[in-house]
Amino acid sequence: MAEQAHSDEPLLVTPLHAEHVALGARMVPFAGYDMPVQYPTGIMTEHNWTREHAGLFDVSHMGQALLVGPDHETTARALETLIPADIVNLKPGQQRYSQLLSEEGGILDDLMVTRSGDPAEDGKLVLVVNASMKEADYAHMQARLPANVKLVRSDDRALLAIQGPKAAEVMARLAPDTADMTFMAVKATKVAGLDVHLSRSGYTGEDGYEISVKAKDAVALWRALLADPEVKAIGLGARDSLRLEAGLCLYGHDIDTTTSPIEGGLIWSIQKRRREEGGFPGAARIQREIKDGAARVRVGLKPEGRAPAREGSIITTPDGREVGIVTSGGFGPTVNGPVAMGYVSKDVSAVGTDLHLVVRGKPIPAKVAAMPFAPHRYKR
Amino acid sequence: MTTRYTKDHEYVRVEGDAGIVGISDYAQAQLGDVVFVELPAVGKTLAKGAEAAVVESVKAASEVYAPVSGEVLEVNSLLEDTPGTVNEDAAGRGWFLKLRITNPSELDGLLTEEQYQEFVKSIS
């Protein structure tokens, strides 16, 4: 059996590293961090537990930062020169998904942008970016922000996610004021007596919260959440299968500098005012793609049989014409079968279209499928 | 009944001039939940070290190599519908394929049970 080679570079650790090791996690290098890919029960059990109960994830490797300006309008306008979302009209206490764009309209990274609900925090935006891209993102933003808007790294904070149908009741036991939050709402509160900023969001398709906490309080928060019998620790392996079934993009795989938000099926994240006004990098291309459609688009793919089609599998028509490539693929435990997503030419992108995925040289029949593969269960 | 192992964690259990090939219990634990096994065609001739099968876990695909040369006599059709059998019983019901061993002297170059367990200890 062939094993993957591991890099010898020194790895960073999160404030919860010792907790993972103590739980018996298998640790692997991920985006420069030594991270838990799974705990002893394995990816399948962790995946199913998250869909049925509540899974707890350490996502402290992700980049947390603040944009600090004199007032909301100024900070929001500065960020809007880099991303296509409407941040000026983002309401206090709300979070929005967006993308840092290149001048060509490619995606440099995807990110969450939060406006605090506290009037005293007016002029601040909280950003969460991908671990693998954070240094590049920060440099990119710092080079382009006006003098009166500063990027301040929040490297002293950890990030935990609790996800699953029981997440809300678990949280309500530790912080009753989190119960009435709706999807993408944010709040500053105390969980188990610890000061946190949290949002009702996540990366699994399930209801849940992402909780930002001071690094020094991370272990106490982790243990308080894990103490609930509904909660188990979940590694990056299940995080990937959960997000794939939820149809959510993984940066560097499903979206990157070569894909635009329109090709990536992320038009919903560009609000009407920005579509019309433009004023973000690559606006000309993106507005053209909004009007005329993109030549290729990201679609869900459901292979027949049980063989997973992995990232990099070529997509052809049944008569062998190459029409695209798989960007994420694997086994979906909730679907109980293989699932994938990838980019295909627009003419073969309709749901139900018969295609082939080439796996180890053999064509596997597949259909273009609607995403998500597992229904989203967000609290609206 | 003799079982021999490779350092790539395949085993071959010798039964007369045939060999039952699978992956070790250590290997299945390392892979995690097996969700698909691609098996060779019956009748195929495999050289020692050639790709014999592919085992897919939730996370990744891994090749399984022929521990000795031989002709595929039979494959474990149980794995088609219940690939998780590899996790439950790698050494038993979770076997992959049966080979007619063409060069029994190749077995001498493989690890004994004891040597393999030592090897696993040294890498874990």
Chai-1 contact restraints between the chains, C-beta under 6 A:
chainA,res_idxA,chainB,res_idxB,connection_type,confidence,min_distance_angstrom,max_distance_angstrom,comment,restraint_id
A,M1,B,D8,contact,1.0,0.0,6.0,A-B,restraint_1
A,M1,B,H9,contact,1.0,0.0,6.0,A-B,restraint_2
A,M1,B,A27,contact,1.0,0.0,6.0,A-B,restraint_3
A,M1,B,S62,contact,1.0,0.0,6.0,A-B,restraint_4
A,M1,B,V64,contact,1.0,0.0,6.0,A-B,restraint_5
A,A2,B,S62,contact,1.0,0.0,6.0,A-B,restraint_6
A,A2,B,E63,contact,1.0,0.0,6.0,A-B,restraint_7
A,G42,B,G32,contact,1.0,0.0,6.0,A-B,restraint_8
A,G42,B,D33,contact,1.0,0.0,6.0,A-B,restraint_9
A,I43,B,G32,contact,1.0,0.0,6.0,A-B,restraint_10
A,I43,B,D33,contact,1.0,0.0,6.0,A-B,restraint_11
A,I43,B,V58,contact,1.0,0.0,6.0,A-B,restraint_12
A,M44,B,D33,contact,1.0,0.0,6.0,A-B,restraint_13
A,G237,B,K59,contact,1.0,0.0,6.0,A-B,restraint_14
A,S241,B,V58,contact,1.0,0.0,6.0,A-B,restraint_15
A,R306,B,F36,contact,1.0,0.0,6.0,A-B,restraint_16
A,A307,B,F36,contact,1.0,0.0,6.0,A-B,restraint_17
A,P308,B,E56,contact,1.0,0.0,6.0,A-B,restraint_18
A,F331,B,V35,contact,1.0,0.0,6.0,A-B,restraint_19
A,F331,B,V58,contact,1.0,0.0,6.0,A-B,restraint_20
